[in-house]
Amino acid sequence: MLKRTYLWIDWFSMPQPGAEKIEVIGEVKMAKITSNGSKAIRSIPAYVERSDFIMILVPSLYHEDRKVPTCYRTWRRRGWCLLELYAAAMARDSSNPPLLVRSERGTPSWMSPMEVMKLSIGQADFTCCQRNHIITTETQKVMSGGEVKKIPCDKPVAGSILKKLIDAKINHLFNAEGNFVMARLHSVLKHWWMRGLREEEKMITSCHTISAVETFKKMLRWSSKEDRVWFDRGDLGLLMYAVAANQANAVKELLEMLKRDVKDKDEYSRILESRIRDEGYVTLGIPGGTTTLSAAMMLASPKIVSMLLEHGANADKVDTMGSDPFLQASLFGRADNLQCWLQSFKDWDVNKVDIRFGGCAMNKALFMGANKLETVKVLLDAGASLNYRTFSGSSALINAIDNEDSDPEVVKLILKKVKSECEENLSKVHKHVNFKSKSRTLKWKSIYFAAKVLYRTGMAKKGLMRSIALWSGTTPLNYAVMRGDVEIVKILLKNGANPFVQNDLGMNAFEICDRCGPYPSIKKALTEGHNYFERQGAVL
């Protein structure tokens, strides 16, 4: 079956100067290896794009050199790792998404292409930055001839590769597929994918010969024959494109045109909102019914948010998922736009929930996405509560830990707030830490019941229904165990998490660890953590 299968492993399949000694192979050969190593780095996207699929192998372990815990969460924090993920998402001819493998017994899963909307290479970790751009590794020492000196930052290199990937994808969608809507969406989202990479955002301006709108339309390859004045051939609004692209000058001109040329109130509102089609654009993480104001809160600057509000954008409009602009900004981690919003709406209810999932702004901020610490702090300062419960029964602590990009600092902040509210009463703190999720609606009660029946009868030992069955009645600790995140597990154990609390299937943290892993490092932490509390005589 594997006779015609080729494997490419990003480390082993690349020249590694650190694996050789210059005194053994000589300066000429070392120079060639170093040169080839640089070329190999830039060729990574080509290998990824030509693969039928890439496998991401991320077990819960300790890094041999750095002596720090690693798992899927920490992989998602690495800049070069994310470049491979972006390469897969931007691939023009790859047939399958990346395959995620966390453990020996856990079920592998295909990764959604929309993961790139949550993650930023420019905001990720690079070893060069962590080491203050000073030579520390054997590879670097060899490449520098043993001298102690500064090394260049990898971010610009990664940024230049990512830019080429995105541009190639855009050209492919325009020229090869003729999919103008998707090509335009990729064009306007480019600034979002490139955030944090010190790439100067090209702000379109007007001049005496051409307006900012006309320049922007050229970038979108807008056609007077196939596209209309305000909406394109796919019924997507020109104003929506400008807002999503964070092009303030084009947005300003379009709003002035709208106010001047459109007198009918209903038509004015329709153009101003420029709502996304009901089915949305799933691969890009854009929900149906998204308005320009929601798009601005997610992707644009406070300046554009303010312009839309000044021209009458409706702050209460929700998308098909039930989220208003404030909830969407919380989801995307836009602390700056949340502050702008709260200045405009002094009495805004920050604890308002959506009608679909029972999620509030804090829930949106915690359960998905990286780099959310500042967003959480803004919401807390505005009076957001940590005592909410979603329709599925999750708490703030569960959301923060179930997040694939769970931030240990956010978890610590929540625990600090819990202790403060409980006035350091250990019994109350432990009760909160060991809270078991419990559905609050008939819909979710039915979903959990069906999942548990299917799991117990052997009809759903893998996949989504298995996961839902495990969620029912589970604790924050169990969620961390399921993800193989030993760092978060230790934080919870230190704060009174009990590994023997069972979910609705009668499984405790040890059993979940064996079923989803096995994760030896987590099992060791669970044992040591419980023994510690027994010695301290803590009430669990």
C-alpha positions in Angstrom: 0.0 0.0 0.0 2.9 2.4 0.8 5.1 1.5 -2.2 4.6 4.8 -3.9 4.3 6.9 -0.8 6.8 9.6 0.0 7.4 11.1 3.5 8.9 14.5 4.1 9.7 15.4 7.7 10.5 19.0 8.1 13.5 18.6 10.4 15.1 15.3 9.2 14.6 16.2 5.6 16.4 19.4 5.8 20.2 20.2 6.0 21.2 20.7 9.6 24.5 22.5 10.1 24.4 21.7 13.8 24.7 18.0 13.1 28.2 18.4 11.7 31.5 19.8 13.0 33.4 22.4 10.9 36.7 20.9 11.9 35.6 17.5 10.5 33.9 18.5 7.2 35.8 21.7 6.5 34.6 25.3 5.8 33.6 24.7 2.2 31.2 21.9 2.9 29.8 23.6 6.0 29.2 26.7 3.9 27.3 24.6 1.4 25.2 22.9 4.1 24.4 26.3 5.6 23.4 27.7 2.2 21.2 24.7 1.5 19.7 25.0 5.0 18.5 28.5 4.2 17.0 27.4 0.9 15.3 24.4 2.6 13.5 26.8 5.0 12.1 28.8 2.1 11.0 25.6 0.3 8.9 24.3 3.2 5.6 25.7 1.7 6.3 24.0 -1.6 6.6 20.6 0.1 3.5 21.2 2.1 1.5 22.4 -0.9 2.5 19.3 -2.9 1.5 16.9 -0.2 -1.7 14.9 -0.2 -1.9 15.9 3.5 0.4 16.9 6.3 0.4 15.1 9.6 0.8 17.2 12.8 2.2 14.9 15.5 1.9 16.7 18.8 2.0 14.3 21.9 2.1 15.6 25.4 5.8 15.5 26.3 8.7 17.5 27.8 11.1 19.2 25.4 14.5 17.5 25.7 16.6 20.7 25.4 14.3 23.4 26.9 12.8 21.2 29.6 9.3 22.6 29.1 6.0 20.8 28.5 4.9 20.5 24.9 1.5 19.6 23.3 -0.8 20.8 20.5 -1.3 24.1 22.3 2.4 24.9 22.4 2.8 23.8 18.7 0.1 26.4 17.8 2.3 29.0 19.5 5.4 28.3 17.3 5.9 30.7 14.4 7.5 28.2 12.0 4.9 25.6 12.8 2.1 28.0 12.0 3.8 28.8 8.7 3.3 25.2 7.7 -0.3 25.4 8.8 -0.8 28.5 6.6 1.0 26.8 3.8 -1.6 24.0 4.0 -4.5 26.5 4.1 -3.1 28.5 1.1 -2.3 25.4 -0.9 -3.6 25.5 -4.5 -3.7 21.8 -5.2 -3.6 20.0 -1.8 -6.4 17.4 -1.6 -6.8 17.1 2.2 -6.5 19.4 5.3 -3.8 18.7 7.9 -4.2 15.5 10.0 -3.9 16.1 13.7 -2.5 13.3 15.9 -2.2 14.0 19.6 -1.6 10.5 21.1 -1.4 6.8 20.6 -5.0 6.0 21.4 -6.7 9.3 20.7 -8.6 9.6 17.4 -6.8 11.6 14.7 -8.8 14.4 13.3 -8.7 16.6 10.2 -8.0 20.3 11.0 -10.3 23.0 9.8 -8.8 25.5 7.3 -10.4 28.3 9.4 -7.8 27.7 12.1 -5.7 30.3 10.4 -8.3 33.0 11.3 -7.5 32.3 15.0 -3.7 32.2 14.7 -1.1 34.8 13.7 2.5 34.0 12.8 3.4 37.5 13.7 2.1 37.1 17.2 3.6 33.6 17.7 6.8 32.6 19.4 10.2 32.5 17.5 13.2 31.0 19.2 15.4 33.9 18.0 13.1 36.4 19.8 13.0 34.3 22.9 16.8 34.2 23.1 17.1 37.9 22.5 18.7 37.3 19.1 21.9 36.0 20.6 23.5 32.7 19.5 22.8 29.9 21.9 22.2 26.7 19.9 24.9 24.4 18.6 23.6 25.0 15.0 24.0 28.7 15.5 27.4 28.4 17.0 28.6 26.3 14.1 27.2 28.7 11.6 28.9 31.6 13.2 32.3 29.9 13.6 32.0 29.7 17.3 31.6 33.5 17.8 29.1 35.0 20.3 27.1 37.5 18.3 23.7 38.7 17.4 21.5 36.7 15.0 18.9 38.1 12.6 15.2 37.8 13.5 13.2 35.0 11.7 10.0 36.9 11.6 10.7 38.9 8.5 11.8 35.7 6.7 8.5 34.0 7.8 6.6 37.1 6.8 8.1 37.2 3.3 7.2 33.5 2.8 3.6 34.0 4.1 3.2 37.1 1.8 4.2 35.0 -1.3 1.8 32.2 -0.2 -1.2 34.5 0.1 -0.4 36.3 -3.1 -0.1 33.0 -5.0 -3.4 31.9 -3.6 -5.1 35.1 -4.6 -3.8 34.9 -8.1 -4.8 31.3 -8.4 -8.4 32.1 -7.3 -8.6 34.9 -9.8 -6.9 33.4 -12.8 -7.1 29.6 -12.6 -10.5 29.2 -10.8 -12.2 32.4 -11.7 -13.6 32.5 -8.2 -13.7 36.3 -7.9 -15.5 36.4 -4.5 -13.1 34.1 -2.8 -10.1 35.8 -4.4 -11.4 39.2 -3.2 -12.0 37.8 0.3 -8.5 36.5 0.5 -7.2 39.9 -0.7 -9.0 41.8 2.0 -8.1 39.3 4.7 -4.4 39.5 3.9 -3.8 42.2 6.4 -5.4 40.1 9.2 -3.2 37.1 8.4 -0.1 39.3 8.2 -0.7 41.1 11.5 2.3 41.3 13.8 4.8 40.8 11.0 5.9 44.5 10.8 4.7 44.5 7.2 3.5 48.0 6.4 -0.2 47.9 5.7 -0.8 49.6 2.4 -3.4 52.3 3.1 -5.0 53.3 -0.1 -5.2 57.1 -0.5 -6.8 59.3 -3.1 -5.0 61.7 -5.4 -6.0 64.4 -7.9 -6.4 61.8 -10.6 -8.1 58.8 -8.9 -10.1 58.3 -5.7 -9.3 55.8 -2.9 -12.4 53.8 -3.9 -11.3 53.5 -7.6 -7.8 52.4 -6.5 -9.4 49.8 -4.1 -11.7 48.5 -6.9 -8.7 48.0 -9.1 -7.1 45.8 -6.4 -10.4 43.8 -6.3 -10.4 43.6 -10.1 -13.9 45.2 -10.0 -15.7 45.0 -13.4 -18.3 47.5 -14.5 -19.8 44.8 -16.7 -20.1 41.9 -14.2 -20.2 43.9 -10.9 -22.7 46.5 -9.8 -22.2 49.8 -8.1 -22.5 48.6 -4.5 -22.5 44.8 -4.8 -20.4 42.4 -6.8 -21.3 39.3 -8.9 -21.5 37.2 -5.7 -23.8 39.8 -4.0 -21.0 40.8 -1.6 -20.9 44.5 -0.9 -18.1 46.9 -1.9 -18.4 48.5 1.5 -18.0 45.1 3.2 -14.8 44.5 1.2 -13.4 47.9 2.2 -14.2 47.5 5.9 -12.8 43.9 6.0 -9.6 45.2 4.3 -9.3 47.9 7.0 -9.1 50.6 4.3 -10.2 53.7 6.2 -9.9 56.1 3.2 -12.0 53.9 0.9 -14.6 53.4 3.7 -14.8 57.1 4.3 -15.4 57.8 0.6 -17.9 55.1 0.2 -19.9 56.3 3.2 -19.9 59.8 1.8 -21.1 58.5 -1.6 -23.8 56.5 0.2 -25.1 59.5 2.1 -25.1 61.6 -1.0 -26.6 59.3 -3.5 -28.9 56.9 -1.7 -32.0 58.6 -0.3 -34.3 55.6 0.3 -34.0 54.6 4.0 -34.3 50.9 3.4 -31.8 50.9 0.6 -29.5 53.0 2.6 -29.6 50.5 5.5 -29.2 47.5 3.1 -26.0 49.0 1.6 -24.7 50.2 4.9 -25.1 46.7 6.4 -24.0 44.8 3.3 -24.9 41.6 5.1 -23.0 38.4 4.2 -25.1 35.6 2.6 -26.9 33.3 5.1 -24.6 30.3 4.5 -21.5 32.5 5.2 -18.0 31.5 4.1 -17.2 28.6 6.3 -13.6 28.0 5.2 -12.8 31.6 6.2 -14.7 31.5 9.4 -17.1 34.2 8.3 -20.7 33.5 9.6 -23.8 34.2 7.6 -25.5 37.5 8.2 -22.4 39.4 9.2 -22.8 43.1 8.8 -20.1 45.7 8.0 -20.2 46.8 11.7 -19.5 43.3 12.9 -16.7 42.9 10.3 -15.2 46.2 11.5 -15.3 45.0 15.1 -13.5 41.8 14.0 -11.0 43.0 11.4 -10.8 46.7 11.2 -9.6 49.7 13.3 -11.6 51.7 15.9 -11.6 54.6 13.4 -13.7 52.5 10.9 -16.0 51.3 13.7 -16.6 54.9 14.7 -17.3 56.0 11.0 -19.9 53.3 10.6 -21.6 54.2 13.9 -21.6 57.9 12.9 -23.4 56.9 9.6 -26.1 55.0 11.4 -24.9 51.4 11.6 -27.2 49.3 13.8 -25.4 48.1 16.9 -28.0 45.5 17.7 -27.9 43.5 14.5 -26.8 39.9 14.9 -25.5 37.2 12.5 -27.0 33.8 11.9 -25.1 32.5 15.0 -26.8 35.1 17.2 -23.7 37.2 17.7 -23.8 41.0 17.7 -20.7 43.2 16.9 -19.6 43.4 20.5 -19.6 39.6 20.8 -17.7 39.2 17.5 -15.0 41.6 18.7 -14.6 39.5 21.9 -14.3 36.4 19.8 -11.6 37.9 17.7 -9.7 39.4 20.6 -10.1 43.0 19.6 -9.6 44.7 22.9 -9.1 48.1 21.1 -12.5 47.9 19.4 -14.2 46.8 22.6 -12.8 49.9 24.3 -14.0 52.0 21.4 -17.5 50.4 21.6 -17.8 51.0 25.4 -16.9 54.6 24.9 -19.7 55.0 22.4 -22.2 52.9 24.4 -21.7 53.8 28.1 -24.6 51.6 29.3 -23.8 48.5 27.1 -24.7 45.3 28.8 -21.4 43.3 28.7 -23.1 40.2 30.1 -25.8 40.0 27.4 -26.0 36.5 25.9 -26.7 35.3 22.4 -29.9 33.4 21.7 -28.3 30.4 20.0 -25.7 29.2 22.6 -26.3 31.3 25.7 -22.8 32.8 25.3 -21.8 36.2 26.6 -18.8 38.4 25.6 -16.6 36.7 28.2 -17.6 33.3 26.9 -16.6 34.3 23.3 -13.3 35.7 24.5 -12.3 32.6 26.4 -13.5 29.6 24.4 -11.6 30.2 21.2 -8.5 32.0 19.9 -5.0 33.0 21.1 -3.7 36.1 22.8 -6.9 36.9 24.7 -5.4 38.2 28.0 -5.9 41.9 27.2 -9.4 41.2 25.9 -10.4 39.4 29.1 -8.9 42.3 31.2 -10.9 44.9 29.2 -14.1 42.9 29.7 -13.5 42.4 33.4 -12.8 46.1 33.9 -16.1 46.8 32.1 -18.0 44.6 34.6 -18.1 41.3 32.8 -19.0 38.3 35.0 -17.1 35.1 35.3 -20.2 33.3 36.8 -22.0 32.7 33.6 -23.2 29.3 32.3 -23.8 28.6 28.6 -26.7 26.5 27.3 -24.4 23.5 27.1 -23.4 24.0 30.7 -19.8 25.3 30.5 -18.3 27.8 32.9 -15.7 30.5 32.3 -12.9 28.2 33.6 -14.1 25.4 31.4 -14.1 27.7 28.3 -10.6 29.0 29.1 -9.2 25.5 29.4 -11.1 23.8 26.6 -9.7 26.4 24.2 -7.1 24.8 22.0 -5.1 28.1 22.5 -5.7 28.1 26.2 -3.4 30.8 27.9 -2.0 29.8 31.3 -2.0 33.5 32.2 -5.7 33.8 31.5 -6.4 30.6 33.5 -4.4 32.1 36.4 -6.3 35.3 36.2 -9.6 33.6 36.4 -8.5 31.5 39.4 -7.3 34.7 41.1 -10.7 36.3 40.6 -12.4 33.2 41.9 -10.3 33.2 45.0 -11.1 36.9 45.5 -14.8 36.4 45.1 -14.7 33.4 47.5 -12.7 35.4 50.0 -10.0 32.8 49.9 -12.4 30.2 51.3 -10.8 26.9 50.1 -13.9 24.9 50.2 -15.7 27.4 47.9 -12.7 27.7 45.6 -12.4 24.0 45.2 -16.1 23.7 44.5 -15.7 26.2 41.6 -12.5 24.5 40.3 -14.2 21.1 40.3 -17.5 22.4 38.7 -19.1 19.8 36.5 -20.7 21.0 33.2 -24.4 20.6 33.2 -26.7 21.4 30.3 -29.3 24.2 30.9 -31.7 23.6 28.0 -33.7 20.7 26.7 -31.8 20.8 23.4 -28.5 20.2 25.1 -29.9 17.7 27.6 -31.1 15.7 24.5 -27.7 16.0 22.7 -25.8 14.8 25.8 -28.2 11.9 26.4 -28.0 10.7 22.7 -24.2 10.9 22.8 -23.9 8.9 26.0 -26.3 6.2 24.7 -24.3 5.9 21.5 -21.0 5.7 23.4 -22.2 3.2 25.9 -23.7 0.9 23.2 -20.4 1.0 21.2 -22.0 2.9 18.3 -19.8 6.0 18.8 -16.4 5.2 20.2 -14.8 7.8 18.0 -15.5 11.2 16.5 -17.8 14.0 17.6 -20.4 12.0 19.5 -17.6 10.4 21.6 -16.3 13.9 22.4 -19.7 15.1 23.4 -20.3 12.1 25.6 -17.0 12.8 27.4 -18.0 16.5 27.9 -21.2 15.7 29.8 -20.6 16.3 33.5 -16.9 16.8 33.1 -14.6 19.3 35.0 -12.0 21.8 33.9 -9.3 19.4 34.8 -10.7 16.7 32.6 -10.8 19.1 29.6 -7.1 19.9 30.2 -6.4 16.1 30.3 -8.3 15.5 27.1 -6.1 18.1 25.3 -2.9 16.6 26.8 -1.9 19.9 28.3 0.3 19.1 31.4 1.0 22.8 32.1 -2.7 23.6 32.6 -3.2 20.4 34.5 -0.6 21.4 37.0 -2.1 24.8 37.5 -5.5 23.3 38.2 -4.1 20.7 40.6 -2.2 23.4 42.5 -5.6 25.2 42.9 -7.5 22.2 44.3 -8.7 20.3 41.2 -9.7 16.7 42.2 -8.6 14.1 39.6 -11.1 11.6 41.0 -14.2 13.6 40.1 -16.1 11.6 37.5 -18.0 12.8 34.4 -21.4 11.4 33.5 -19.8 8.3 32.0 -18.2 7.5 35.3 -14.7 8.4 34.1 -12.2 10.3 36.2 -9.1 12.2 35.1 -6.9 9.1 35.3 -9.3 7.1 33.1 -9.7 9.9 30.6 -5.9 10.2 30.4 -5.6 6.5 29.5 -8.5 6.7 27.0 -7.4 9.9 25.2 -3.6 9.4 25.6 -2.1 7.8 27.2 -0.1 10.8 28.5 2.6 9.6 30.9 3.6 13.1 31.9 -0.1 14.0 32.8 -0.6 10.8 34.7 2.5 11.6 36.8 1.2 15.1 37.4 -2.2 13.8 38.5 -0.7 11.3 40.9 1.7 13.9 42.4 -1.0 16.5 42.6 -3.5 14.4 44.5 -0.8 13.0 46.8 0.2 16.6 47.6 -3.3 17.6 48.6 -3.7 14.5 50.7 -0.5 15.4 52.6 -1.8 19.0 53.1 -5.1 17.7 54.3 -7.0 19.8 51.8 -10.7 19.5 51.4 -11.4 18.2 47.8 
